Amino acid sequence: MTRDAFLLSLDEVFEVPAGTLKGPEKLDDLENWNSMAMLSYIALVDSNDGTQVSPRQIRDCSTVDDLVRLAKIQA
């Protein structure tokens, strides 16, 4: 999956209009960053290429870019 396609998928996870997320956004500033979004993110990453991420790894992320890197999405 390309970075742009992954960001569009994250737009859905965060329930924001398509094209909203660019990467530098702070997760704490996103209204819909909650446990349901975290579960949706885990499912998205797993369905992308089978990469397994844990809630602990996600808690260490502070930006959307961090989530992209954790998912091992290439630019």
C-alpha positions in Angstrom: 0.0 0.0 0.0 1.3 3.5 -0.8 1.6 6.2 1.8 -1.2 8.2 0.2 -3.5 5.2 0.1 -2.6 4.4 3.8 -3.3 8.0 4.8 -6.7 7.9 3.1 -7.5 4.7 5.1 -6.4 6.6 8.2 -8.9 9.3 7.3 -11.6 6.7 7.5 -10.3 5.4 10.8 -10.3 8.9 12.3 -13.6 9.7 10.6 -12.3 12.8 8.9 -12.8 14.0 5.3 -10.7 12.2 2.7 -7.4 13.9 2.2 -7.3 15.6 5.7 -4.4 13.7 7.2 -0.9 14.5 5.9 1.3 13.1 8.6 2.5 15.7 11.1 -0.8 15.9 12.9 -0.6 15.1 16.6 -2.7 12.2 17.7 -3.8 13.9 20.9 -5.2 16.7 18.8 -7.5 14.3 16.8 -10.9 14.2 18.2 -11.5 10.5 17.2 -8.3 9.1 18.5 -9.6 6.6 21.0 -9.7 2.9 21.7 -12.0 2.2 18.8 -9.7 4.0 16.4 -6.7 2.1 17.8 -8.5 -1.2 17.1 -9.3 -0.1 13.6 -5.7 0.9 13.1 -4.5 -2.5 14.2 -6.9 -4.2 11.8 -5.9 -1.9 9.0 -2.2 -2.6 9.5 -2.8 -6.4 9.8 -5.0 -6.5 6.6 -2.4 -4.5 4.7 0.4 -7.0 4.9 0.0 -9.0 8.0 2.2 -6.7 10.2 1.4 -7.1 13.8 1.4 -4.1 16.1 0.6 -4.0 19.8 -1.3 -1.3 21.7 2.0 -0.6 23.6 3.7 0.2 20.2 0.8 2.5 19.3 0.9 4.3 22.6 4.5 5.2 21.8 3.3 7.1 18.7 2.5 10.8 19.0 1.8 11.7 15.3 0.1 10.3 12.3 3.6 10.0 10.7 4.6 7.7 13.7 1.6 5.5 12.8 2.6 5.3 9.2 6.2 4.3 10.2 4.9 1.7 12.6 2.9 0.2 9.8 6.1 0.0 7.7 4.5 2.1 4.9 7.1 3.3 2.5 7.0 6.9 1.0 
